[in-house]
Amino acid sequence: YGFDVGNSERGNVLKGLDLGVEGMKVGGQRLVIVPPELAYGKKGVQEIPPNATIEAGCRTTIDQTESIWESCEDR
């Protein structure tokens, strides 16, 4: 899924993903490893168990409106 950097404060993206992509340049790729306390914590959610560490491959792109997007896929 794609997201704008800074959306974790609004609850639209995991805090750990937001922090993990900080400083990336357009075209950059990064494996972001999110510890449970910056992901879903002790509760878990749907198929993600409690205290799970999340791994996501992320890349930075620009859309048609020149907005910079972070795109991440679970690994």
Predicted model as a PDB file, atoms N, CA, C, CB and O in Angstrom, pLDDT in the B-factor column:
MODEL        1                                                                  
ATOM      1  N   TYR A   1       0.833  -1.184   0.000  1.00 69.00           N  
ATOM      2  CA  TYR A   1       0.000   0.000   0.000  1.00 69.00           C  
ATOM      3  C   TYR A   1       0.873   1.241   0.000  1.00 69.00           C  
ATOM      4  CB  TYR A   1      -0.945   0.002   1.205  1.00 69.00           C  
ATOM      5  O   TYR A   1       2.048   1.162   0.357  1.00 69.00           O  
ATOM      6  N   GLY A   2       0.339   2.366  -0.385  1.00 73.00           N  
ATOM      7  CA  GLY A   2       1.081   3.621  -0.421  1.00 73.00           C  
ATOM      8  C   GLY A   2       0.613   4.559   0.679  1.00 73.00           C  
ATOM      9  O   GLY A   2      -0.522   4.465   1.147  1.00 73.00           O  
ATOM     10  N   PHE A   3       1.485   5.455   1.086  1.00 73.00           N  
ATOM     11  CA  PHE A   3       1.127   6.428   2.118  1.00 73.00           C  
ATOM     12  C   PHE A   3       2.032   7.642   2.036  1.00 73.00           C  
ATOM     13  CB  PHE A   3       1.210   5.798   3.515  1.00 73.00           C  
ATOM     14  O   PHE A   3       3.135   7.578   1.493  1.00 73.00           O  
ATOM     15  N   ASP A   4       1.552   8.744   2.580  1.00 74.00           N  
ATOM     16  CA  ASP A   4       2.350   9.960   2.715  1.00 74.00           C  
ATOM     17  C   ASP A   4       3.108   9.899   4.030  1.00 74.00           C  
ATOM     18  CB  ASP A   4       1.456  11.235   2.646  1.00 74.00           C  
ATOM     19  O   ASP A   4       2.558   9.470   5.044  1.00 74.00           O  
ATOM     20  N   VAL A   5       4.358  10.320   4.022  1.00 73.00           N  
ATOM     21  CA  VAL A   5       5.151  10.360   5.250  1.00 73.00           C  
ATOM     22  C   VAL A   5       4.489  11.316   6.239  1.00 73.00           C  
ATOM     23  CB  VAL A   5       6.622  10.796   4.954  1.00 73.00           C  
ATOM     24  O   VAL A   5       4.043  12.401   5.866  1.00 73.00           O  
ATOM     25  N   GLY A   6       4.431  10.904   7.493  1.00 73.00           N  
ATOM     26  CA  GLY A   6       3.836  11.733   8.537  1.00 73.00           C  
ATOM     27  C   GLY A   6       2.415  11.337   8.894  1.00 73.00           C  
ATOM     28  O   GLY A   6       1.824  11.925   9.799  1.00 73.00           O  
ATOM     29  N   ASN A   7       1.856  10.356   8.206  1.00 71.00           N  
ATOM     30  CA  ASN A   7       0.472   9.960   8.471  1.00 71.00           C  
ATOM     31  C   ASN A   7       0.293   9.100   9.713  1.00 71.00           C  
ATOM     32  CB  ASN A   7      -0.064   9.225   7.297  1.00 71.00           C  
ATOM     33  O   ASN A   7      -0.843   8.823  10.096  1.00 71.00           O  
ATOM     34  N   SER A   8       1.362   8.673  10.350  1.00 77.00           N  
ATOM     35  CA  SER A   8       1.199   7.846  11.547  1.00 77.00           C  
ATOM     36  C   SER A   8       0.540   8.637  12.670  1.00 77.00           C  
ATOM     37  CB  SER A   8       2.555   7.302  12.011  1.00 77.00           C  
ATOM     38  O   SER A   8      -0.150   8.060  13.510  1.00 77.00           O  
ATOM     39  N   GLU A   9       0.744   9.935  12.695  1.00 76.00           N  
ATOM     40  CA  GLU A   9       0.118  10.767  13.727  1.00 76.00           C  
ATOM     41  C   GLU A   9      -1.399  10.762  13.586  1.00 76.00           C  
ATOM     42  CB  GLU A   9       0.648  12.206  13.653  1.00 76.00           C  
ATOM     43  O   GLU A   9      -2.110  10.971  14.569  1.00 76.00           O  
ATOM     44  N   ARG A  10      -1.901  10.528  12.383  1.00 76.00           N  
ATOM     45  CA  ARG A  10      -3.347  10.472  12.133  1.00 76.00           C  
ATOM     46  C   ARG A  10      -3.881   9.041  12.193  1.00 76.00           C  
ATOM     47  CB  ARG A  10      -3.670  11.085  10.773  1.00 76.00           C  
ATOM     48  O   ARG A  10      -5.079   8.811  12.025  1.00 76.00           O  
ATOM     49  N   GLY A  11      -2.980   8.080  12.433  1.00 74.00           N  
ATOM     50  CA  GLY A  11      -3.405   6.696  12.524  1.00 74.00           C  
ATOM     51  C   GLY A  11      -3.582   6.003  11.182  1.00 74.00           C  
ATOM     52  O   GLY A  11      -4.189   4.934  11.113  1.00 74.00           O  
ATOM     53  N   ASN A  12      -3.054   6.605  10.100  1.00 75.00           N  
ATOM     54  CA  ASN A  12      -3.219   6.037   8.767  1.00 75.00           C  
ATOM     55  C   ASN A  12      -2.131   5.045   8.379  1.00 75.00           C  
ATOM     56  CB  ASN A  12      -3.259   7.133   7.763  1.00 75.00           C  
ATOM     57  O   ASN A  12      -2.276   4.318   7.396  1.00 75.00           O  
ATOM     58  N   VAL A  13      -1.054   5.008   9.135  1.00 82.00           N  
ATOM     59  CA  VAL A  13       0.065   4.117   8.825  1.00 82.00           C  
ATOM     60  C   VAL A  13       0.792   3.794  10.138  1.00 82.00           C  
ATOM     61  CB  VAL A  13       1.047   4.772   7.772  1.00 82.00           C  
ATOM     62  O   VAL A  13       0.745   4.580  11.084  1.00 82.00           O  
ATOM     63  N   LEU A  14       1.453   2.653  10.190  1.00 88.00           N  
ATOM     64  CA  LEU A  14       2.202   2.284  11.392  1.00 88.00           C  
ATOM     65  C   LEU A  14       3.310   3.295  11.677  1.00 88.00           C  
ATOM     66  CB  LEU A  14       2.799   0.876  11.240  1.00 88.00           C  
ATOM     67  O   LEU A  14       3.996   3.752  10.762  1.00 88.00           O  
ATOM     68  N   LYS A  15       3.473   3.631  12.925  1.00 91.00           N  
ATOM     69  CA  LYS A  15       4.529   4.567  13.344  1.00 91.00           C  
ATOM     70  C   LYS A  15       5.899   4.060  12.884  1.00 91.00           C  
ATOM     71  CB  LYS A  15       4.515   4.756  14.890  1.00 91.00           C  
ATOM     72  O   LYS A  15       6.729   4.849  12.433  1.00 91.00           O  
ATOM     73  N   GLY A  16       6.141   2.751  12.993  1.00 91.00           N  
ATOM     74  CA  GLY A  16       7.425   2.181  12.591  1.00 91.00           C  
ATOM     75  C   GLY A  16       7.695   2.313  11.100  1.00 91.00           C  
ATOM     76  O   GLY A  16       8.844   2.511  10.706  1.00 91.00           O  
ATOM     77  N   LEU A  17       6.662   2.209  10.255  1.00 89.00           N  
ATOM     78  CA  LEU A  17       6.855   2.417   8.813  1.00 89.00           C  
ATOM     79  C   LEU A  17       7.171   3.878   8.539  1.00 89.00           C  
ATOM     80  CB  LEU A  17       5.600   1.979   8.016  1.00 89.00           C  
ATOM     81  O   LEU A  17       8.068   4.195   7.758  1.00 89.00           O  
ATOM     82  N   ASP A  18       6.426   4.764   9.189  1.00 87.00           N  
ATOM     83  CA  ASP A  18       6.649   6.198   9.015  1.00 87.00           C  
ATOM     84  C   ASP A  18       8.099   6.560   9.358  1.00 87.00           C  
ATOM     85  CB  ASP A  18       5.668   7.008   9.897  1.00 87.00           C  
ATOM     86  O   ASP A  18       8.760   7.271   8.601  1.00 87.00           O  
ATOM     87  N   LEU A  19       8.587   6.070  10.498  1.00 90.00           N  
ATOM     88  CA  LEU A  19       9.958   6.344  10.919  1.00 90.00           C  
ATOM     89  C   LEU A  19      10.973   5.656  10.000  1.00 90.00           C  
ATOM     90  CB  LEU A  19      10.166   5.889  12.367  1.00 90.00           C  
ATOM     91  O   LEU A  19      12.033   6.212   9.715  1.00 90.00           O  
ATOM     92  N   GLY A  20      10.645   4.456   9.544  1.00 90.00           N  
ATOM     93  CA  GLY A  20      11.567   3.668   8.732  1.00 90.00           C  
ATOM     94  C   GLY A  20      11.848   4.234   7.353  1.00 90.00           C  
ATOM     95  O   GLY A  20      12.912   3.986   6.785  1.00 90.00           O  
ATOM     96  N   VAL A  21      10.902   4.992   6.807  1.00 88.00           N  
ATOM     97  CA  VAL A  21      11.100   5.543   5.459  1.00 88.00           C  
ATOM     98  C   VAL A  21      11.590   6.995   5.487  1.00 88.00           C  
ATOM     99  CB  VAL A  21       9.797   5.460   4.668  1.00 88.00           C  
ATOM    100  O   VAL A  21      11.879   7.584   4.445  1.00 88.00           O  
ATOM    101  N   GLU A  22      11.677   7.550   6.676  1.00 86.00           N  
ATOM    102  CA  GLU A  22      12.133   8.932   6.825  1.00 86.00           C  
ATOM    103  C   GLU A  22      13.491   9.127   6.159  1.00 86.00           C  
ATOM    104  CB  GLU A  22      12.211   9.318   8.311  1.00 86.00           C  
ATOM    105  O   GLU A  22      14.407   8.335   6.376  1.00 86.00           O  
ATOM    106  N   GLY A  23      13.624  10.157   5.365  1.00 86.00           N  
ATOM    107  CA  GLY A  23      14.901  10.481   4.740  1.00 86.00           C  
ATOM    108  C   GLY A  23      15.174   9.764   3.429  1.00 86.00           C  
ATOM    109  O   GLY A  23      16.218   9.984   2.817  1.00 86.00           O  
ATOM    110  N   MET A  24      14.257   8.910   2.983  1.00 85.00           N  
ATOM    111  CA  MET A  24      14.470   8.214   1.711  1.00 85.00           C  
ATOM    112  C   MET A  24      14.352   9.191   0.544  1.00 85.00           C  
ATOM    113  CB  MET A  24      13.458   7.057   1.546  1.00 85.00           C  
ATOM    114  O   MET A  24      13.565  10.137   0.590  1.00 85.00           O  
ATOM    115  N   LYS A  25      15.134   8.953  -0.489  1.00 85.00           N  
ATOM    116  CA  LYS A  25      15.082   9.770  -1.699  1.00 85.00           C  
ATOM    117  C   LYS A  25      14.225   9.070  -2.745  1.00 85.00           C  
ATOM    118  CB  LYS A  25      16.507  10.040  -2.251  1.00 85.00           C  
ATOM    119  O   LYS A  25      14.055   7.851  -2.697  1.00 85.00           O  
ATOM    120  N   VAL A  26      13.688   9.832  -3.684  1.00 84.00           N  
ATOM    121  CA  VAL A  26      12.873   9.275  -4.761  1.00 84.00           C  
ATOM    122  C   VAL A  26      13.671   8.202  -5.499  1.00 84.00           C  
ATOM    123  CB  VAL A  26      12.413  10.388  -5.741  1.00 84.00           C  
ATOM    124  O   VAL A  26      14.818   8.420  -5.888  1.00 84.00           O  
ATOM    125  N   GLY A  27      13.043   7.042  -5.684  1.00 86.00           N  
ATOM    126  CA  GLY A  27      13.703   5.915  -6.326  1.00 86.00           C  
ATOM    127  C   GLY A  27      14.398   5.002  -5.341  1.00 86.00           C  
ATOM    128  O   GLY A  27      14.857   3.923  -5.715  1.00 86.00           O  
ATOM    129  N   GLY A  28      14.483   5.413  -4.094  1.00 88.00           N  
ATOM    130  CA  GLY A  28      15.156   4.612  -3.072  1.00 88.00           C  
ATOM    131  C   GLY A  28      14.328   3.407  -2.658  1.00 88.00           C  
ATOM    132  O   GLY A  28      13.099   3.425  -2.727  1.00 88.00           O  
ATOM    133  N   GLN A  29      15.023   2.360  -2.226  1.00 90.00           N  
ATOM    134  CA  GLN A  29      14.373   1.156  -1.716  1.00 90.00           C  
ATOM    135  C   GLN A  29      15.010   0.800  -0.379  1.00 90.00           C  
ATOM    136  CB  GLN A  29      14.491  -0.031  -2.731  1.00 90.00           C  
ATOM    137  O   GLN A  29      16.197   1.039  -0.153  1.00 90.00           O  
ATOM    138  N   ARG A  30      14.192   0.219   0.505  1.00 91.00           N  
ATOM    139  CA  ARG A  30      14.692  -0.092   1.837  1.00 91.00           C  
ATOM    140  C   ARG A  30      13.848  -1.210   2.449  1.00 91.00           C  
ATOM    141  CB  ARG A  30      14.677   1.170   2.741  1.00 91.00           C  
ATOM    142  O   ARG A  30      12.632  -1.253   2.258  1.00 91.00           O  
ATOM    143  N   LEU A  31      14.494  -2.104   3.180  1.00 92.00           N  
ATOM    144  CA  LEU A  31      13.777  -3.086   3.985  1.00 92.00           C  
ATOM    145  C   LEU A  31      13.585  -2.459   5.361  1.00 92.00           C  
ATOM    146  CB  LEU A  31      14.556  -4.466   4.071  1.00 92.00           C  
ATOM    147  O   LEU A  31      14.554  -2.141   6.049  1.00 92.00           O  
ATOM    148  N   VAL A  32      12.339  -2.287   5.750  1.00 92.00           N  
ATOM    149  CA  VAL A  32      12.021  -1.682   7.044  1.00 92.00           C  
ATOM    150  C   VAL A  32      11.548  -2.787   7.988  1.00 92.00           C  
ATOM    151  CB  VAL A  32      10.930  -0.561   6.896  1.00 92.00           C  
ATOM    152  O   VAL A  32      10.602  -3.513   7.684  1.00 92.00           O  
ATOM    153  N   ILE A  33      12.208  -2.905   9.121  1.00 94.00           N  
ATOM    154  CA  ILE A  33      11.830  -3.883  10.138  1.00 94.00           C  
ATOM    155  C   ILE A  33      11.226  -3.109  11.309  1.00 94.00           C  
ATOM    156  CB  ILE A  33      13.068  -4.757  10.597  1.00 94.00           C  
ATOM    157  O   ILE A  33      11.892  -2.294  11.948  1.00 94.00           O  
ATOM    158  N   VAL A  34       9.946  -3.385  11.573  1.00 94.00           N  
ATOM    159  CA  VAL A  34       9.194  -2.638  12.576  1.00 94.00           C  
ATOM    160  C   VAL A  34       8.982  -3.510  13.814  1.00 94.00           C  
ATOM    161  CB  VAL A  34       7.834  -2.161  12.002  1.00 94.00           C  
ATOM    162  O   VAL A  34       8.330  -4.550  13.729  1.00 94.00           O  
ATOM    163  N   PRO A  35       9.523  -3.099  14.962  1.00 97.00           N  
ATOM    164  CA  PRO A  35       9.322  -3.872  16.188  1.00 97.00           C  
ATOM    165  C   PRO A  35       7.864  -3.752  16.658  1.00 97.00           C  
ATOM    166  CB  PRO A  35      10.294  -3.388  17.302  1.00 97.00           C  
ATOM    167  O   PRO A  35       7.167  -2.808  16.285  1.00 97.00           O  
ATOM    168  N   PRO A  36       7.415  -4.699  17.465  1.00 96.00           N  
ATOM    169  CA  PRO A  36       6.007  -4.706  17.896  1.00 96.00           C  
ATOM    170  C   PRO A  36       5.522  -3.398  18.510  1.00 96.00           C  
ATOM    171  CB  PRO A  36       5.800  -5.799  18.882  1.00 96.00           C  
ATOM    172  O   PRO A  36       4.387  -2.983  18.280  1.00 96.00           O  
ATOM    173  N   GLU A  37       6.379  -2.753  19.289  1.00 96.00           N  
ATOM    174  CA  GLU A  37       5.943  -1.521  19.960  1.00 96.00           C  
ATOM    175  C   GLU A  37       5.688  -0.371  18.990  1.00 96.00           C  
ATOM    176  CB  GLU A  37       6.980  -1.097  20.975  1.00 96.00           C  
ATOM    177  O   GLU A  37       5.043   0.609  19.364  1.00 96.00           O  
ATOM    178  N   LEU A  38       6.182  -0.467  17.745  1.00 95.00           N  
ATOM    179  CA  LEU A  38       5.906   0.549  16.724  1.00 95.00           C  
ATOM    180  C   LEU A  38       4.988   0.004  15.629  1.00 95.00           C  
ATOM    181  CB  LEU A  38       7.219   1.051  16.105  1.00 95.00           C  
ATOM    182  O   LEU A  38       4.801   0.626  14.583  1.00 95.00           O  
ATOM    183  N   ALA A  39       4.416  -1.188  15.901  1.00 93.00           N  
ATOM    184  CA  ALA A  39       3.491  -1.814  14.949  1.00 93.00           C  
ATOM    185  C   ALA A  39       2.141  -2.002  15.649  1.00 93.00           C  
ATOM    186  CB  ALA A  39       4.055  -3.193  14.420  1.00 93.00           C  
ATOM    187  O   ALA A  39       1.460  -1.024  15.956  1.00 93.00           O  
ATOM    188  N   TYR A  40       1.755  -3.259  15.903  1.00 92.00           N  
ATOM    189  CA  TYR A  40       0.449  -3.536  16.496  1.00 92.00           C  
ATOM    190  C   TYR A  40       0.519  -3.921  17.963  1.00 92.00           C  
ATOM    191  CB  TYR A  40      -0.226  -4.625  15.735  1.00 92.00           C  
ATOM    192  O   TYR A  40      -0.514  -4.123  18.602  1.00 92.00           O  
ATOM    193  N   GLY A  41       1.730  -4.026  18.506  1.00 94.00           N  
ATOM    194  CA  GLY A  41       1.910  -4.264  19.938  1.00 94.00           C  
ATOM    195  C   GLY A  41       1.338  -5.568  20.442  1.00 94.00           C  
ATOM    196  O   GLY A  41       1.316  -6.573  19.731  1.00 94.00           O  
ATOM    197  N   LYS A  42       0.875  -5.538  21.682  1.00 95.00           N  
ATOM    198  CA  LYS A  42       0.387  -6.739  22.361  1.00 95.00           C  
ATOM    199  C   LYS A  42      -0.967  -7.214  21.846  1.00 95.00           C  
ATOM    200  CB  LYS A  42       0.294  -6.483  23.837  1.00 95.00           C  
ATOM    201  O   LYS A  42      -1.358  -8.354  22.096  1.00 95.00           O  
ATOM    202  N   LYS A  43      -1.697  -6.339  21.118  1.00 91.00           N  
ATOM    203  CA  LYS A  43      -3.030  -6.704  20.652  1.00 91.00           C  
ATOM    204  C   LYS A  43      -3.011  -7.517  19.363  1.00 91.00           C  
ATOM    205  CB  LYS A  43      -3.850  -5.466  20.449  1.00 91.00           C  
ATOM    206  O   LYS A  43      -3.820  -8.430  19.194  1.00 91.00           O  
ATOM    207  N   GLY A  44      -2.097  -7.194  18.455  1.00 90.00           N  
ATOM    208  CA  GLY A  44      -2.150  -7.803  17.138  1.00 90.00           C  
ATOM    209  C   GLY A  44      -3.359  -7.255  16.380  1.00 90.00           C  
ATOM    210  O   GLY A  44      -4.090  -6.413  16.902  1.00 90.00           O  
ATOM    211  N   VAL A  45      -3.566  -7.717  15.179  1.00 91.00           N  
ATOM    212  CA  VAL A  45      -4.733  -7.302  14.394  1.00 91.00           C  
ATOM    213  C   VAL A  45      -4.966  -8.329  13.288  1.00 91.00           C  
ATOM    214  CB  VAL A  45      -4.533  -5.864  13.791  1.00 91.00           C  
ATOM    215  O   VAL A  45      -4.033  -8.700  12.575  1.00 91.00           O  
ATOM    216  N   GLN A  46      -6.175  -8.774  13.151  1.00 91.00           N  
ATOM    217  CA  GLN A  46      -6.570  -9.779  12.162  1.00 91.00           C  
ATOM    218  C   GLN A  46      -5.576 -10.935  12.126  1.00 91.00           C  
ATOM    219  CB  GLN A  46      -6.688  -9.143  10.771  1.00 91.00           C  
ATOM    220  O   GLN A  46      -5.430 -11.644  13.122  1.00 91.00           O  
ATOM    221  N   GLU A  47      -4.884 -11.145  10.997  1.00 91.00           N  
ATOM    222  CA  GLU A  47      -3.967 -12.288  10.894  1.00 91.00           C  
ATOM    223  C   GLU A  47      -2.587 -12.017  11.495  1.00 91.00           C  
ATOM    224  CB  GLU A  47      -3.807 -12.680   9.447  1.00 91.00           C  
ATOM    225  O   GLU A  47      -1.747 -12.917  11.526  1.00 91.00           O  
ATOM    226  N   ILE A  48      -2.341 -10.802  11.969  1.00 91.00           N  
ATOM    227  CA  ILE A  48      -1.044 -10.468  12.577  1.00 91.00           C  
ATOM    228  C   ILE A  48      -1.129 -10.759  14.076  1.00 91.00           C  
ATOM    229  CB  ILE A  48      -0.657  -8.958  12.315  1.00 91.00           C  
ATOM    230  O   ILE A  48      -1.938 -10.155  14.780  1.00 91.00           O  
ATOM    231  N   PRO A  49      -0.299 -11.679  14.565  1.00 95.00           N  
ATOM    232  CA  PRO A  49      -0.380 -12.066  15.976  1.00 95.00           C  
ATOM    233  C   PRO A  49       0.161 -10.984  16.916  1.00 95.00           C  
ATOM    234  CB  PRO A  49       0.384 -13.360  16.199  1.00 95.00           C  
ATOM    235  O   PRO A  49       0.875 -10.082  16.476  1.00 95.00           O  
ATOM    236  N   PRO A  50      -0.174 -11.070  18.203  1.00 96.00           N  
ATOM    237  CA  PRO A  50       0.378 -10.137  19.185  1.00 96.00           C  
ATOM    238  C   PRO A  50       1.906 -10.183  19.183  1.00 96.00           C  
ATOM    239  CB  PRO A  50      -0.161 -10.457  20.591  1.00 96.00           C  
ATOM    240  O   PRO A  50       2.502 -11.232  18.940  1.00 96.00           O  
ATOM    241  N   ASN A  51       2.522  -9.055  19.452  1.00 96.00           N  
ATOM    242  CA  ASN A  51       3.980  -8.911  19.560  1.00 96.00           C  
ATOM    243  C   ASN A  51       4.739  -9.306  18.291  1.00 96.00           C  
ATOM    244  CB  ASN A  51       4.479  -9.742  20.707  1.00 96.00           C  
ATOM    245  O   ASN A  51       5.879  -9.766  18.369  1.00 96.00           O  
ATOM    246  N   ALA A  52       4.117  -9.130  17.130  1.00 95.00           N  
ATOM    247  CA  ALA A  52       4.758  -9.479  15.860  1.00 95.00           C  
ATOM    248  C   ALA A  52       5.694  -8.367  15.394  1.00 95.00           C  
ATOM    249  CB  ALA A  52       3.698  -9.761  14.785  1.00 95.00           C  
ATOM    250  O   ALA A  52       5.380  -7.182  15.512  1.00 95.00           O  
ATOM    251  N   THR A  53       6.848  -8.768  14.862  1.00 96.00           N  
ATOM    252  CA  THR A  53       7.751  -7.844  14.178  1.00 96.00           C  
ATOM    253  C   THR A  53       7.350  -7.856  12.705  1.00 96.00           C  
ATOM    254  CB  THR A  53       9.278  -8.247  14.376  1.00 96.00           C  
ATOM    255  O   THR A  53       7.190  -8.923  12.113  1.00 96.00           O  
ATOM    256  N   ILE A  54       7.188  -6.674  12.115  1.00 92.00           N  
ATOM    257  CA  ILE A  54       6.740  -6.545  10.732  1.00 92.00           C  
ATOM    258  C   ILE A  54       7.938  -6.209   9.847  1.00 92.00           C  
ATOM    259  CB  ILE A  54       5.634  -5.455  10.602  1.00 92.00           C  
ATOM    260  O   ILE A  54       8.732  -5.331  10.184  1.00 92.00           O  
ATOM    261  N   GLU A  55       8.070  -6.900   8.725  1.00 92.00           N  
ATOM    262  CA  GLU A  55       9.092  -6.587   7.729  1.00 92.00           C  
ATOM    263  C   GLU A  55       8.388  -6.127   6.455  1.00 92.00           C  
ATOM    264  CB  GLU A  55      10.019  -7.826   7.449  1.00 92.00           C  
ATOM    265  O   GLU A  55       7.458  -6.779   5.982  1.00 92.00           O  
ATOM    266  N   ALA A  56       8.840  -4.997   5.904  1.00 90.00           N  
ATOM    267  CA  ALA A  56       8.222  -4.467   4.699  1.00 90.00           C  
ATOM    268  C   ALA A  56       9.293  -3.918   3.765  1.00 90.00           C  
ATOM    269  CB  ALA A  56       7.195  -3.375   5.048  1.00 90.00           C  
ATOM    270  O   ALA A  56      10.204  -3.210   4.194  1.00 90.00           O  
ATOM    271  N   GLY A  57       9.174  -4.250   2.493  1.00 91.00           N  
ATOM    272  CA  GLY A  57      10.038  -3.663   1.473  1.00 91.00           C  
ATOM    273  C   GLY A  57       9.403  -2.369   1.014  1.00 91.00           C  
ATOM    274  O   GLY A  57       8.260  -2.376   0.557  1.00 91.00           O  
ATOM    275  N   CYS A  58      10.114  -1.257   1.123  1.00 89.00           N  
ATOM    276  CA  CYS A  58       9.554   0.063   0.808  1.00 89.00           C  
ATOM    277  C   CYS A  58      10.348   0.739  -0.298  1.00 89.00           C  
ATOM    278  CB  CYS A  58       9.533   0.953   2.057  1.00 89.00           C  
ATOM    279  O   CYS A  58      11.557   0.550  -0.428  1.00 89.00           O  
ATOM    280  N   ARG A  59       9.631   1.537  -1.096  1.00 88.00           N  
ATOM    281  CA  ARG A  59      10.295   2.341  -2.132  1.00 88.00           C  
ATOM    282  C   ARG A  59       9.602   3.687  -2.217  1.00 88.00           C  
ATOM    283  CB  ARG A  59      10.273   1.618  -3.519  1.00 88.00           C  
ATOM    284  O   ARG A  59       8.437   3.822  -1.841  1.00 88.00           O  
ATOM    285  N   THR A  60      10.315   4.670  -2.707  1.00 85.00           N  
ATOM    286  CA  THR A  60       9.809   6.026  -2.807  1.00 85.00           C  
ATOM    287  C   THR A  60       9.556   6.367  -4.270  1.00 85.00           C  
ATOM    288  CB  THR A  60      10.797   7.030  -2.172  1.00 85.00           C  
ATOM    289  O   THR A  60      10.419   6.155  -5.122  1.00 85.00           O  
ATOM    290  N   THR A  61       8.376   6.892  -4.557  1.00 81.00           N  
ATOM    291  CA  THR A  61       8.008   7.268  -5.925  1.00 81.00           C  
ATOM    292  C   THR A  61       7.340   8.635  -5.926  1.00 81.00           C  
ATOM    293  CB  THR A  61       7.071   6.211  -6.555  1.00 81.00           C  
ATOM    294  O   THR A  61       7.014   9.181  -4.872  1.00 81.00           O  
ATOM    295  N   ILE A  62       7.141   9.182  -7.123  1.00 72.00           N  
ATOM    296  CA  ILE A  62       6.403  10.431  -7.300  1.00 72.00           C  
ATOM    297  C   ILE A  62       5.186  10.114  -8.163  1.00 72.00           C  
ATOM    298  CB  ILE A  62       7.302  11.558  -7.956  1.00 72.00           C  
ATOM    299  O   ILE A  62       5.308   9.431  -9.180  1.00 72.00           O  
ATOM    300  N   ASP A  63       4.000  10.611  -7.758  1.00 65.00           N  
ATOM    301  CA  ASP A  63       2.807  10.369  -8.570  1.00 65.00           C  
ATOM    302  C   ASP A  63       2.603  11.490  -9.593  1.00 65.00           C  
ATOM    303  CB  ASP A  63       1.566  10.239  -7.671  1.00 65.00           C  
ATOM    304  O   ASP A  63       3.439  12.384  -9.719  1.00 65.00           O  
ATOM    305  N   GLN A  64       1.491  11.433 -10.316  1.00 58.00           N  
ATOM    306  CA  GLN A  64       1.215  12.390 -11.389  1.00 58.00           C  
ATOM    307  C   GLN A  64       1.091  13.830 -10.890  1.00 58.00           C  
ATOM    308  CB  GLN A  64      -0.054  11.997 -12.106  1.00 58.00           C  
ATOM    309  O   GLN A  64       1.297  14.770 -11.658  1.00 58.00           O  
ATOM    310  N   THR A  65       0.759  14.008  -9.620  1.00 59.00           N  
ATOM    311  CA  THR A  65       0.620  15.356  -9.068  1.00 59.00           C  
ATOM    312  C   THR A  65       1.913  15.849  -8.426  1.00 59.00           C  
ATOM    313  CB  THR A  65      -0.505  15.388  -8.046  1.00 59.00           C  
ATOM    314  O   THR A  65       1.932  16.873  -7.743  1.00 59.00           O  
ATOM    315  N   GLU A  66       3.003  15.096  -8.660  1.00 57.00           N  
ATOM    316  CA  GLU A  66       4.318  15.437  -8.102  1.00 57.00           C  
ATOM    317  C   GLU A  66       4.391  15.216  -6.591  1.00 57.00           C  
ATOM    318  CB  GLU A  66       4.652  16.883  -8.417  1.00 57.00           C  
ATOM    319  O   GLU A  66       5.320  15.700  -5.944  1.00 57.00           O  
ATOM    320  N   SER A  67       3.428  14.493  -6.023  1.00 55.00           N  
ATOM    321  CA  SER A  67       3.483  14.154  -4.605  1.00 55.00           C  
ATOM    322  C   SER A  67       4.417  12.970  -4.412  1.00 55.00           C  
ATOM    323  CB  SER A  67       2.068  13.837  -4.051  1.00 55.00           C  
ATOM    324  O   SER A  67       4.414  12.037  -5.214  1.00 55.00           O  
ATOM    325  N   ILE A  68       5.209  13.003  -3.359  1.00 57.00           N  
ATOM    326  CA  ILE A  68       6.118  11.896  -3.058  1.00 57.00           C  
ATOM    327  C   ILE A  68       5.356  10.867  -2.237  1.00 57.00           C  
ATOM    328  CB  ILE A  68       7.396  12.391  -2.293  1.00 57.00           C  
ATOM    329  O   ILE A  68       4.711  11.205  -1.245  1.00 57.00           O  
ATOM    330  N   TRP A  69       5.436   9.603  -2.660  1.00 60.00           N  
ATOM    331  CA  TRP A  69       4.735   8.500  -2.001  1.00 60.00           C  
ATOM    332  C   TRP A  69       5.712   7.452  -1.518  1.00 60.00           C  
ATOM    333  CB  TRP A  69       3.715   7.868  -2.944  1.00 60.00           C  
ATOM    334  O   TRP A  69       6.717   7.174  -2.173  1.00 60.00           O  
ATOM    335  N   GLU A  70       5.418   6.882  -0.390  1.00 61.00           N  
ATOM    336  CA  GLU A  70       6.139   5.702   0.092  1.00 61.00           C  
ATOM    337  C   GLU A  70       5.230   4.524  -0.189  1.00 61.00           C  
ATOM    338  CB  GLU A  70       6.515   5.806   1.639  1.00 61.00           C  
ATOM    339  O   GLU A  70       4.032   4.575   0.090  1.00 61.00           O  
ATOM    340  N   SER A  71       5.785   3.484  -0.732  1.00 69.00           N  
ATOM    341  CA  SER A  71       5.030   2.280  -1.051  1.00 69.00           C  
ATOM    342  C   SER A  71       5.708   1.103  -0.371  1.00 69.00           C  
ATOM    343  CB  SER A  71       4.929   2.059  -2.595  1.00 69.00           C  
ATOM    344  O   SER A  71       6.905   0.884  -0.560  1.00 69.00           O  
ATOM    345  N   CYS A  72       4.957   0.341   0.419  1.00 73.00           N  
ATOM    346  CA  CYS A  72       5.528  -0.773   1.163  1.00 73.00           C  
ATOM    347  C   CYS A  72       4.727  -2.045   0.952  1.00 73.00           C  
ATOM    348  CB  CYS A  72       5.597  -0.440   2.644  1.00 73.00           C  
ATOM    349  O   CYS A  72       3.502  -2.011   0.832  1.00 73.00           O  
ATOM    350  N   GLU A  73       5.435  -3.170   0.908  1.00 71.00           N  
ATOM    351  CA  GLU A  73       4.811  -4.477   0.806  1.00 71.00           C  
ATOM    352  C   GLU A  73       5.318  -5.352   1.941  1.00 71.00           C  
ATOM    353  CB  GLU A  73       5.098  -5.129  -0.571  1.00 71.00           C  
ATOM    354  O   GLU A  73       6.510  -5.359   2.249  1.00 71.00           O  
ATOM    355  N   ASP A  74       4.402  -6.090   2.562  1.00 71.00           N  
ATOM    356  CA  ASP A  74       4.815  -7.037   3.609  1.00 71.00           C  
ATOM    357  C   ASP A  74       5.724  -8.095   3.019  1.00 71.00           C  
ATOM    358  CB  ASP A  74       3.586  -7.699   4.276  1.00 71.00           C  
ATOM    359  O   ASP A  74       5.570  -8.489   1.863  1.00 71.00           O  
ATOM    360  N   ARG A  75       6.671  -8.552   3.821  1.00 59.00           N  
ATOM    361  CA  ARG A  75       7.575  -9.613   3.381  1.00 59.00           C  
ATOM    362  C   ARG A  75       7.326 -10.853   4.176  1.00 59.00           C  
ATOM    363  CB  ARG A  75       9.033  -9.190   3.508  1.00 59.00           C  
ATOM    364  O   ARG A  75       7.987 -11.869   3.959  1.00 59.00           O  
TER     365      ARG A  75                                                      
ENDMDL                                                                          
END                                                                             
